Amino acid sequence: MDMISKRLFSVFAITAVLVSTAFIGGTVFAEDSSTITDQQLVQIRARCSEVKATLGRVHSNDALLRVNRGQLYERLSTKLAAPLNSRIALNRLDGSTLLTVTSQYDQHLNDFRTHYQTYEEQLSATMRIDCVNQPAKFYDSLQDARAKRQIVNESSQKLASDITEYKKAFTEFARSYREKN
């Protein structure tokens, strides 16, 4: 049990650090307001190609980050939590807290996938808008993409929180197991 404890602790600690940096921040392209001013319209038209190039970089970076994070999130569920929970159940030990956290994690993982897909579709739609001829539509679409990106960030933070909760539940499970044996 000690080797498993050390491995899980290491994986969860590293994952928590990595996840806390995922999808945080980002490039700010426009003011946070519900209406666009004439000055903003002029700026969008003047900087259209620059903004689109930046959006392209954000799109590429986010896609790469999504793949890496998605794989890491999947591995935590399928390669660590599920096998451990199964082994605990097979040994007729009480792992109910671990199962509850895993179930919540899996739901948040599904939410993360859905939220990222929605964000990616919105960002792609934004990038297709002609910001020279349709700056207001571009601005509104960009605001929508930014809001959806924030939702992805919140989903990522929930997963990080679940990972922390699983680590706590595992630590408590391991402590009670050691006390009984």
Biotite code that builds the C-alpha atoms (Angstrom):
import biotite.structure as struc

atoms = struc.array([
    struc.Atom([0.000, 0.000, 0.000], chain_id="A", res_id=1, res_name="MET", atom_name="CA", element="C"),
    struc.Atom([2.895, 2.410, 0.652], chain_id="A", res_id=2, res_name="ASP", atom_name="CA", element="C"),
    struc.Atom([4.154, 2.218, -2.938], chain_id="A", res_id=3, res_name="MET", atom_name="CA", element="C"),
    struc.Atom([0.661, 2.943, -4.237], chain_id="A", res_id=4, res_name="ILE", atom_name="CA", element="C"),
    struc.Atom([0.312, 5.809, -1.784], chain_id="A", res_id=5, res_name="SER", atom_name="CA", element="C"),
    struc.Atom([3.569, 7.397, -2.878], chain_id="A", res_id=6, res_name="LYS", atom_name="CA", element="C"),
    struc.Atom([2.752, 6.995, -6.573], chain_id="A", res_id=7, res_name="ARG", atom_name="CA", element="C"),
    struc.Atom([-0.730, 8.446, -6.246], chain_id="A", res_id=8, res_name="LEU", atom_name="CA", element="C"),
    struc.Atom([0.513, 11.290, -4.078], chain_id="A", res_id=9, res_name="PHE", atom_name="CA", element="C"),
    struc.Atom([3.170, 12.176, -6.659], chain_id="A", res_id=10, res_name="SER", atom_name="CA", element="C"),
    struc.Atom([0.742, 11.985, -9.564], chain_id="A", res_id=11, res_name="VAL", atom_name="CA", element="C"),
    struc.Atom([-1.900, 14.023, -7.779], chain_id="A", res_id=12, res_name="PHE", atom_name="CA", element="C"),
    struc.Atom([0.576, 16.656, -6.607], chain_id="A", res_id=13, res_name="ALA", atom_name="CA", element="C"),
    struc.Atom([2.039, 17.107, -10.079], chain_id="A", res_id=14, res_name="ILE", atom_name="CA", element="C"),
    struc.Atom([-1.383, 17.086, -11.679], chain_id="A", res_id=15, res_name="THR", atom_name="CA", element="C"),
    struc.Atom([-2.738, 19.682, -9.281], chain_id="A", res_id=16, res_name="ALA", atom_name="CA", element="C"),
    struc.Atom([0.092, 22.048, -10.181], chain_id="A", res_id=17, res_name="VAL", atom_name="CA", element="C"),
    struc.Atom([-0.297, 21.452, -13.917], chain_id="A", res_id=18, res_name="LEU", atom_name="CA", element="C"),
    struc.Atom([-4.069, 21.750, -13.861], chain_id="A", res_id=19, res_name="VAL", atom_name="CA", element="C"),
    struc.Atom([-3.991, 24.960, -11.863], chain_id="A", res_id=20, res_name="SER", atom_name="CA", element="C"),
    struc.Atom([-2.092, 26.614, -14.703], chain_id="A", res_id=21, res_name="THR", atom_name="CA", element="C"),
    struc.Atom([-4.296, 25.265, -17.489], chain_id="A", res_id=22, res_name="ALA", atom_name="CA", element="C"),
    struc.Atom([-6.672, 27.649, -19.209], chain_id="A", res_id=23, res_name="PHE", atom_name="CA", element="C"),
    struc.Atom([-5.860, 30.470, -16.811], chain_id="A", res_id=24, res_name="ILE", atom_name="CA", element="C"),
    struc.Atom([-5.419, 33.909, -18.215], chain_id="A", res_id=25, res_name="GLY", atom_name="CA", element="C"),
    struc.Atom([-5.399, 34.597, -21.863], chain_id="A", res_id=26, res_name="GLY", atom_name="CA", element="C"),
    struc.Atom([-5.095, 37.410, -24.290], chain_id="A", res_id=27, res_name="THR", atom_name="CA", element="C"),
    struc.Atom([-7.424, 40.319, -23.826], chain_id="A", res_id=28, res_name="VAL", atom_name="CA", element="C"),
    struc.Atom([-8.672, 41.682, -27.105], chain_id="A", res_id=29, res_name="PHE", atom_name="CA", element="C"),
    struc.Atom([-11.418, 44.107, -26.188], chain_id="A", res_id=30, res_name="ALA", atom_name="CA", element="C"),
    struc.Atom([-13.009, 45.905, -23.298], chain_id="A", res_id=31, res_name="GLU", atom_name="CA", element="C"),
    struc.Atom([-15.478, 44.060, -21.090], chain_id="A", res_id=32, res_name="ASP", atom_name="CA", element="C"),
    struc.Atom([-18.641, 45.959, -21.870], chain_id="A", res_id=33, res_name="SER", atom_name="CA", element="C"),
    struc.Atom([-21.969, 45.060, -23.363], chain_id="A", res_id=34, res_name="SER", atom_name="CA", element="C"),
    struc.Atom([-21.875, 47.777, -26.018], chain_id="A", res_id=35, res_name="THR", atom_name="CA", element="C"),
    struc.Atom([-19.172, 48.609, -28.475], chain_id="A", res_id=36, res_name="ILE", atom_name="CA", element="C"),
    struc.Atom([-18.075, 52.212, -29.017], chain_id="A", res_id=37, res_name="THR", atom_name="CA", element="C"),
    struc.Atom([-17.222, 53.837, -32.328], chain_id="A", res_id=38, res_name="ASP", atom_name="CA", element="C"),
    struc.Atom([-13.603, 54.043, -31.195], chain_id="A", res_id=39, res_name="GLN", atom_name="CA", element="C"),
    struc.Atom([-13.547, 50.274, -30.584], chain_id="A", res_id=40, res_name="GLN", atom_name="CA", element="C"),
    struc.Atom([-15.027, 49.667, -34.039], chain_id="A", res_id=41, res_name="LEU", atom_name="CA", element="C"),
    struc.Atom([-12.224, 51.733, -35.579], chain_id="A", res_id=42, res_name="VAL", atom_name="CA", element="C"),
    struc.Atom([-9.599, 49.864, -33.546], chain_id="A", res_id=43, res_name="GLN", atom_name="CA", element="C"),
    struc.Atom([-11.001, 46.480, -34.547], chain_id="A", res_id=44, res_name="ILE", atom_name="CA", element="C"),
    struc.Atom([-10.931, 47.431, -38.222], chain_id="A", res_id=45, res_name="ARG", atom_name="CA", element="C"),
    struc.Atom([-7.406, 48.853, -37.950], chain_id="A", res_id=46, res_name="ALA", atom_name="CA", element="C"),
    struc.Atom([-5.997, 45.871, -36.067], chain_id="A", res_id=47, res_name="ARG", atom_name="CA", element="C"),
    struc.Atom([-8.074, 43.165, -37.731], chain_id="A", res_id=48, res_name="CYS", atom_name="CA", element="C"),
    struc.Atom([-5.238, 41.111, -39.162], chain_id="A", res_id=49, res_name="SER", atom_name="CA", element="C"),
    struc.Atom([-3.200, 41.428, -35.950], chain_id="A", res_id=50, res_name="GLU", atom_name="CA", element="C"),
    struc.Atom([-6.134, 40.329, -33.807], chain_id="A", res_id=51, res_name="VAL", atom_name="CA", element="C"),
    struc.Atom([-6.904, 37.410, -36.123], chain_id="A", res_id=52, res_name="LYS", atom_name="CA", element="C"),
    struc.Atom([-3.263, 36.294, -36.015], chain_id="A", res_id=53, res_name="ALA", atom_name="CA", element="C"),
    struc.Atom([-3.354, 36.416, -32.218], chain_id="A", res_id=54, res_name="THR", atom_name="CA", element="C"),
    struc.Atom([-6.632, 34.489, -32.196], chain_id="A", res_id=55, res_name="LEU", atom_name="CA", element="C"),
    struc.Atom([-5.008, 31.870, -34.407], chain_id="A", res_id=56, res_name="GLY", atom_name="CA", element="C"),
    struc.Atom([-2.166, 31.458, -31.931], chain_id="A", res_id=57, res_name="ARG", atom_name="CA", element="C"),
    struc.Atom([-4.589, 31.253, -29.005], chain_id="A", res_id=58, res_name="VAL", atom_name="CA", element="C"),
    struc.Atom([-6.643, 28.682, -30.923], chain_id="A", res_id=59, res_name="HIS", atom_name="CA", element="C"),
    struc.Atom([-3.573, 26.540, -31.639], chain_id="A", res_id=60, res_name="SER", atom_name="CA", element="C"),
    struc.Atom([-2.201, 26.810, -28.102], chain_id="A", res_id=61, res_name="ASN", atom_name="CA", element="C"),
    struc.Atom([-5.565, 26.031, -26.535], chain_id="A", res_id=62, res_name="ASP", atom_name="CA", element="C"),
    struc.Atom([-6.035, 23.013, -28.809], chain_id="A", res_id=63, res_name="ALA", atom_name="CA", element="C"),
    struc.Atom([-2.652, 21.617, -27.800], chain_id="A", res_id=64, res_name="LEU", atom_name="CA", element="C"),
    struc.Atom([-3.341, 22.339, -24.149], chain_id="A", res_id=65, res_name="LEU", atom_name="CA", element="C"),
    struc.Atom([-6.756, 20.691, -24.446], chain_id="A", res_id=66, res_name="ARG", atom_name="CA", element="C"),
    struc.Atom([-5.248, 17.514, -25.903], chain_id="A", res_id=67, res_name="VAL", atom_name="CA", element="C"),
    struc.Atom([-2.556, 17.346, -23.233], chain_id="A", res_id=68, res_name="ASN", atom_name="CA", element="C"),
    struc.Atom([-4.936, 18.148, -20.364], chain_id="A", res_id=69, res_name="ARG", atom_name="CA", element="C"),
    struc.Atom([-7.616, 15.857, -21.740], chain_id="A", res_id=70, res_name="GLY", atom_name="CA", element="C"),
    struc.Atom([-5.204, 12.946, -21.897], chain_id="A", res_id=71, res_name="GLN", atom_name="CA", element="C"),
    struc.Atom([-3.973, 13.655, -18.396], chain_id="A", res_id=72, res_name="LEU", atom_name="CA", element="C"),
    struc.Atom([-7.526, 13.927, -17.058], chain_id="A", res_id=73, res_name="TYR", atom_name="CA", element="C"),
    struc.Atom([-8.461, 10.673, -18.800], chain_id="A", res_id=74, res_name="GLU", atom_name="CA", element="C"),
    struc.Atom([-5.422, 8.836, -17.424], chain_id="A", res_id=75, res_name="ARG", atom_name="CA", element="C"),
    struc.Atom([-6.177, 9.966, -13.891], chain_id="A", res_id=76, res_name="LEU", atom_name="CA", element="C"),
    struc.Atom([-9.638, 8.505, -14.210], chain_id="A", res_id=77, res_name="SER", atom_name="CA", element="C"),
    struc.Atom([-8.988, 5.336, -16.200], chain_id="A", res_id=78, res_name="THR", atom_name="CA", element="C"),
    struc.Atom([-5.444, 4.403, -15.151], chain_id="A", res_id=79, res_name="LYS", atom_name="CA", element="C"),
    struc.Atom([-5.403, 5.476, -11.504], chain_id="A", res_id=80, res_name="LEU", atom_name="CA", element="C"),
    struc.Atom([-8.752, 6.129, -9.863], chain_id="A", res_id=81, res_name="ALA", atom_name="CA", element="C"),
    struc.Atom([-10.848, 3.404, -11.516], chain_id="A", res_id=82, res_name="ALA", atom_name="CA", element="C"),
    struc.Atom([-8.320, 0.581, -10.978], chain_id="A", res_id=83, res_name="PRO", atom_name="CA", element="C"),
    struc.Atom([-7.695, 1.652, -7.392], chain_id="A", res_id=84, res_name="LEU", atom_name="CA", element="C"),
    struc.Atom([-11.417, 1.896, -6.660], chain_id="A", res_id=85, res_name="ASN", atom_name="CA", element="C"),
    struc.Atom([-11.927, -1.548, -8.211], chain_id="A", res_id=86, res_name="SER", atom_name="CA", element="C"),
    struc.Atom([-9.151, -3.081, -6.160], chain_id="A", res_id=87, res_name="ARG", atom_name="CA", element="C"),
    struc.Atom([-10.528, -1.544, -2.984], chain_id="A", res_id=88, res_name="ILE", atom_name="CA", element="C"),
    struc.Atom([-13.998, -2.912, -3.794], chain_id="A", res_id=89, res_name="ALA", atom_name="CA", element="C"),
    struc.Atom([-12.624, -6.362, -4.653], chain_id="A", res_id=90, res_name="LEU", atom_name="CA", element="C"),
    struc.Atom([-10.897, -6.451, -1.267], chain_id="A", res_id=91, res_name="ASN", atom_name="CA", element="C"),
    struc.Atom([-14.205, -5.515, 0.376], chain_id="A", res_id=92, res_name="ARG", atom_name="CA", element="C"),
    struc.Atom([-12.818, -2.320, 1.844], chain_id="A", res_id=93, res_name="LEU", atom_name="CA", element="C"),
    struc.Atom([-14.835, 0.848, 2.300], chain_id="A", res_id=94, res_name="ASP", atom_name="CA", element="C"),
    struc.Atom([-13.893, 3.155, -0.545], chain_id="A", res_id=95, res_name="GLY", atom_name="CA", element="C"),
    struc.Atom([-17.214, 4.961, -0.745], chain_id="A", res_id=96, res_name="SER", atom_name="CA", element="C"),
    struc.Atom([-15.660, 8.407, -0.380], chain_id="A", res_id=97, res_name="THR", atom_name="CA", element="C"),
    struc.Atom([-13.229, 7.651, -3.188], chain_id="A", res_id=98, res_name="LEU", atom_name="CA", element="C"),
    struc.Atom([-16.096, 6.447, -5.379], chain_id="A", res_id=99, res_name="LEU", atom_name="CA", element="C"),
    struc.Atom([-18.084, 9.598, -4.690], chain_id="A", res_id=100, res_name="THR", atom_name="CA", element="C"),
    struc.Atom([-15.163, 11.839, -5.614], chain_id="A", res_id=101, res_name="VAL", atom_name="CA", element="C"),
    struc.Atom([-14.434, 9.739, -8.715], chain_id="A", res_id=102, res_name="THR", atom_name="CA", element="C"),
    struc.Atom([-18.046, 9.996, -9.827], chain_id="A", res_id=103, res_name="SER", atom_name="CA", element="C"),
    struc.Atom([-17.964, 13.777, -9.386], chain_id="A", res_id=104, res_name="GLN", atom_name="CA", element="C"),
    struc.Atom([-14.642, 13.938, -11.237], chain_id="A", res_id=105, res_name="TYR", atom_name="CA", element="C"),
    struc.Atom([-16.044, 11.934, -14.150], chain_id="A", res_id=106, res_name="ASP", atom_name="CA", element="C"),
    struc.Atom([-19.021, 14.298, -14.383], chain_id="A", res_id=107, res_name="GLN", atom_name="CA", element="C"),
    struc.Atom([-16.712, 17.322, -14.326], chain_id="A", res_id=108, res_name="HIS", atom_name="CA", element="C"),
    struc.Atom([-14.550, 15.658, -16.984], chain_id="A", res_id=109, res_name="LEU", atom_name="CA", element="C"),
    struc.Atom([-17.597, 15.272, -19.225], chain_id="A", res_id=110, res_name="ASN", atom_name="CA", element="C"),
    struc.Atom([-18.493, 18.918, -18.560], chain_id="A", res_id=111, res_name="ASP", atom_name="CA", element="C"),
    struc.Atom([-14.935, 19.958, -19.420], chain_id="A", res_id=112, res_name="PHE", atom_name="CA", element="C"),
    struc.Atom([-15.125, 18.138, -22.769], chain_id="A", res_id=113, res_name="ARG", atom_name="CA", element="C"),
    struc.Atom([-18.475, 19.723, -23.594], chain_id="A", res_id=114, res_name="THR", atom_name="CA", element="C"),
    struc.Atom([-17.405, 23.215, -22.517], chain_id="A", res_id=115, res_name="HIS", atom_name="CA", element="C"),
    struc.Atom([-14.175, 23.028, -24.462], chain_id="A", res_id=116, res_name="TYR", atom_name="CA", element="C"),
    struc.Atom([-15.988, 21.882, -27.604], chain_id="A", res_id=117, res_name="GLN", atom_name="CA", element="C"),
    struc.Atom([-18.444, 24.774, -27.280], chain_id="A", res_id=118, res_name="THR", atom_name="CA", element="C"),
    struc.Atom([-15.592, 27.236, -26.777], chain_id="A", res_id=119, res_name="TYR", atom_name="CA", element="C"),
    struc.Atom([-13.612, 25.856, -29.706], chain_id="A", res_id=120, res_name="GLU", atom_name="CA", element="C"),
    struc.Atom([-16.617, 26.107, -32.014], chain_id="A", res_id=121, res_name="GLU", atom_name="CA", element="C"),
    struc.Atom([-17.259, 29.695, -30.921], chain_id="A", res_id=122, res_name="GLN", atom_name="CA", element="C"),
    struc.Atom([-13.621, 30.711, -31.361], chain_id="A", res_id=123, res_name="LEU", atom_name="CA", element="C"),
    struc.Atom([-13.536, 29.122, -34.822], chain_id="A", res_id=124, res_name="SER", atom_name="CA", element="C"),
    struc.Atom([-16.724, 30.965, -35.767], chain_id="A", res_id=125, res_name="ALA", atom_name="CA", element="C"),
    struc.Atom([-15.203, 34.215, -34.512], chain_id="A", res_id=126, res_name="THR", atom_name="CA", element="C"),
    struc.Atom([-12.094, 33.702, -36.608], chain_id="A", res_id=127, res_name="MET", atom_name="CA", element="C"),
    struc.Atom([-14.248, 33.302, -39.740], chain_id="A", res_id=128, res_name="ARG", atom_name="CA", element="C"),
    struc.Atom([-15.930, 36.702, -39.292], chain_id="A", res_id=129, res_name="ILE", atom_name="CA", element="C"),
    struc.Atom([-14.610, 39.519, -41.465], chain_id="A", res_id=130, res_name="ASP", atom_name="CA", element="C"),
    struc.Atom([-13.614, 41.995, -38.759], chain_id="A", res_id=131, res_name="CYS", atom_name="CA", element="C"),
    struc.Atom([-13.004, 44.797, -41.260], chain_id="A", res_id=132, res_name="VAL", atom_name="CA", element="C"),
    struc.Atom([-16.537, 44.709, -42.676], chain_id="A", res_id=133, res_name="ASN", atom_name="CA", element="C"),
    struc.Atom([-18.334, 43.343, -39.612], chain_id="A", res_id=134, res_name="GLN", atom_name="CA", element="C"),
    struc.Atom([-16.473, 44.687, -36.571], chain_id="A", res_id=135, res_name="PRO", atom_name="CA", element="C"),
    struc.Atom([-19.521, 44.725, -34.278], chain_id="A", res_id=136, res_name="ALA", atom_name="CA", element="C"),
    struc.Atom([-20.388, 41.109, -35.114], chain_id="A", res_id=137, res_name="LYS", atom_name="CA", element="C"),
    struc.Atom([-16.728, 40.173, -34.624], chain_id="A", res_id=138, res_name="PHE", atom_name="CA", element="C"),
    struc.Atom([-16.648, 41.964, -31.272], chain_id="A", res_id=139, res_name="TYR", atom_name="CA", element="C"),
    struc.Atom([-19.832, 40.249, -30.059], chain_id="A", res_id=140, res_name="ASP", atom_name="CA", element="C"),
    struc.Atom([-18.565, 36.866, -31.194], chain_id="A", res_id=141, res_name="SER", atom_name="CA", element="C"),
    struc.Atom([-15.220, 37.476, -29.509], chain_id="A", res_id=142, res_name="LEU", atom_name="CA", element="C"),
    struc.Atom([-16.959, 38.412, -26.268], chain_id="A", res_id=143, res_name="GLN", atom_name="CA", element="C"),
    struc.Atom([-18.945, 35.183, -26.489], chain_id="A", res_id=144, res_name="ASP", atom_name="CA", element="C"),
    struc.Atom([-15.754, 33.175, -27.091], chain_id="A", res_id=145, res_name="ALA", atom_name="CA", element="C"),
    struc.Atom([-14.091, 34.837, -24.101], chain_id="A", res_id=146, res_name="ARG", atom_name="CA", element="C"),
    struc.Atom([-17.057, 33.947, -21.888], chain_id="A", res_id=147, res_name="ALA", atom_name="CA", element="C"),
    struc.Atom([-16.952, 30.344, -23.092], chain_id="A", res_id=148, res_name="LYS", atom_name="CA", element="C"),
    struc.Atom([-13.193, 30.206, -22.492], chain_id="A", res_id=149, res_name="ARG", atom_name="CA", element="C"),
    struc.Atom([-13.808, 31.329, -18.921], chain_id="A", res_id=150, res_name="GLN", atom_name="CA", element="C"),
    struc.Atom([-16.272, 28.451, -18.512], chain_id="A", res_id=151, res_name="ILE", atom_name="CA", element="C"),
    struc.Atom([-13.559, 26.048, -19.731], chain_id="A", res_id=152, res_name="VAL", atom_name="CA", element="C"),
    struc.Atom([-11.233, 27.543, -17.134], chain_id="A", res_id=153, res_name="ASN", atom_name="CA", element="C"),
    struc.Atom([-13.842, 27.011, -14.424], chain_id="A", res_id=154, res_name="GLU", atom_name="CA", element="C"),
    struc.Atom([-14.283, 23.390, -15.563], chain_id="A", res_id=155, res_name="SER", atom_name="CA", element="C"),
    struc.Atom([-10.540, 22.876, -15.341], chain_id="A", res_id=156, res_name="SER", atom_name="CA", element="C"),
    struc.Atom([-10.503, 24.340, -11.843], chain_id="A", res_id=157, res_name="GLN", atom_name="CA", element="C"),
    struc.Atom([-13.280, 21.958, -10.780], chain_id="A", res_id=158, res_name="LYS", atom_name="CA", element="C"),
    struc.Atom([-11.209, 19.037, -12.015], chain_id="A", res_id=159, res_name="LEU", atom_name="CA", element="C"),
    struc.Atom([-8.204, 20.312, -10.074], chain_id="A", res_id=160, res_name="ALA", atom_name="CA", element="C"),
    struc.Atom([-10.395, 20.572, -6.993], chain_id="A", res_id=161, res_name="SER", atom_name="CA", element="C"),
    struc.Atom([-11.652, 17.025, -7.529], chain_id="A", res_id=162, res_name="ASP", atom_name="CA", element="C"),
    struc.Atom([-8.073, 15.792, -7.802], chain_id="A", res_id=163, res_name="ILE", atom_name="CA", element="C"),
    struc.Atom([-7.267, 17.473, -4.505], chain_id="A", res_id=164, res_name="THR", atom_name="CA", element="C"),
    struc.Atom([-10.378, 15.941, -2.930], chain_id="A", res_id=165, res_name="GLU", atom_name="CA", element="C"),
    struc.Atom([-9.455, 12.498, -4.221], chain_id="A", res_id=166, res_name="TYR", atom_name="CA", element="C"),
    struc.Atom([-5.989, 12.860, -2.750], chain_id="A", res_id=167, res_name="LYS", atom_name="CA", element="C"),
    struc.Atom([-7.497, 13.824, 0.620], chain_id="A", res_id=168, res_name="LYS", atom_name="CA", element="C"),
    struc.Atom([-9.941, 10.909, 0.482], chain_id="A", res_id=169, res_name="ALA", atom_name="CA", element="C"),
    struc.Atom([-7.146, 8.529, -0.458], chain_id="A", res_id=170, res_name="PHE", atom_name="CA", element="C"),
    struc.Atom([-4.921, 9.812, 2.344], chain_id="A", res_id=171, res_name="THR", atom_name="CA", element="C"),
    struc.Atom([-7.753, 9.266, 4.818], chain_id="A", res_id=172, res_name="GLU", atom_name="CA", element="C"),
    struc.Atom([-8.483, 5.814, 3.389], chain_id="A", res_id=173, res_name="PHE", atom_name="CA", element="C"),
    struc.Atom([-4.792, 4.838, 3.616], chain_id="A", res_id=174, res_name="ALA", atom_name="CA", element="C"),
    struc.Atom([-4.574, 6.153, 7.192], chain_id="A", res_id=175, res_name="ARG", atom_name="CA", element="C"),
    struc.Atom([-7.610, 4.165, 8.324], chain_id="A", res_id=176, res_name="SER", atom_name="CA", element="C"),
    struc.Atom([-6.335, 1.072, 6.478], chain_id="A", res_id=177, res_name="TYR", atom_name="CA", element="C"),
    struc.Atom([-2.975, 1.293, 8.253], chain_id="A", res_id=178, res_name="ARG", atom_name="CA", element="C"),
    struc.Atom([-4.674, 1.697, 11.623], chain_id="A", res_id=179, res_name="GLU", atom_name="CA", element="C"),
    struc.Atom([-6.754, -1.428, 11.090], chain_id="A", res_id=180, res_name="LYS", atom_name="CA", element="C"),
    struc.Atom([-3.771, -3.532, 10.006], chain_id="A", res_id=181, res_name="ASN", atom_name="CA", element="C"),
])
